[in-house]
Amino acid sequence: AQVIFSGIQPTGIPHLGNYLGALQQWKRLQDGAAPDTKLLYSIVDLHAITLPQQASNLRQWKREMLASLLAVGLDPERSIIFYQSSVPAHAELMWILSCTASMGYLSRMTQWKSKLSLAEDTSFLDDKAKASLKLGLFSYPVLQAADILVHRATHVPVGEDQRQHLEFARECATNFNHTFGPHLIPPETIVSPAKRVMSLQQPTQKMSKSHPDPRSRILLTDTPEEIRKKIASALTDSTNAVSYDPQARPGVSNLVQLLALFSEDNGRGPSKSPAEVAAELEGATLKELKARVADAVIAGIGGIRDRFYDFMQRDGGKYLDDVQERGAVRARENSDRTMGLVRPAVGF
Ligand code: AQP
């Protein structure tokens, strides 16, 4: 039977990139899953502290992320939804995997470098910059590998930016199995149709929760007016016509992509490609394009905002507490089975 696992960091309200690249796919997988498929979706708070966090903020963001997952339609009866830190086996397996993972492979990962706002190559880093790099940020792909492997996931749905980490997780499983016996399962990656949703203000960078400019992203809790405003002020270029060419016209192409991604087809994914959408809009101005995109986004995420506030307040917050507690119990049961194989294999 299939086991589907994925995670999201509680570092703010999810944006359109998180939704199209991950959460929408999580719901599709949930709704289309065979009865014996196990689904686990984790709010990965251990990952969130790879960058400095205030405890009170983190606690609030975790609740907001949980309410967001429920608001996009994840069903806590069908899917195991849990806070990562409630399941100690994630950290334990991470340590074990760290002992067979190679520093060389980790240092080729590009994501932690982008979190330091650095270019792809860190060889130019001076000793001071290297010394201030936190170990947790450097090694978080090992934790990510542990998240997946501890639940014996067969399939991991992610955005394109995570592909490299998934390869690394497969490598961790292979290394472990080579050293200790065939106990871990190398997972398959499912990359969602929305490979990369770009920032509205810097369309050569991905849309991100932690970027300082709030106009760069659309949140699932934005009002229709906020959505219209952000899209109206999205950076485009000086050609007042619609085409799809991500290299030459990143801003316009990002908007065209959004329109294509919201050409929803009854839960099966987008029915139109960006090129088809651009062809349909031949002769339209950028203002018209932006109005169409705003309409599509508002309709596409309609209802999520209201459901989010409803879940945040339900039973004075007790509903969210119960959901996360039940998820934690089921996730611990699941990870205990793997650790029951791993611990004796290592000699514990
Ligand atoms: N722009 C994006 N386009 C498509 N998919 C995206 N994802 C994130 N941004 C985009 C996907 O969302 C899932 C959860 O991501 P995450 O919370 O673990 O962290 P992230 O990838 O680092 O996302 P953010 O929003 O940029 O967070 P911060 O700012 O906190 O680092 C993943 O499946 C990811 O692929």
Boltz pocket constraint, residues with backbone or C-beta under 6 A from the ligand:
constraints:
  - pocket:
      binder: B
      contacts: [[A, 7], [A, 8], [A, 9], [A, 10], [A, 11], [A, 17], [A, 18], [A, 19], [A, 20], [A, 21], [A, 22], [A, 157], [A, 158], [A, 159], [A, 160], [A, 161], [A, 162], [A, 194], [A, 195], [A, 196], [A, 197], [A, 198], [A, 206], [A, 207], [A, 208], [A, 209], [A, 210], [A, 211]]
      max_distance: 6.0
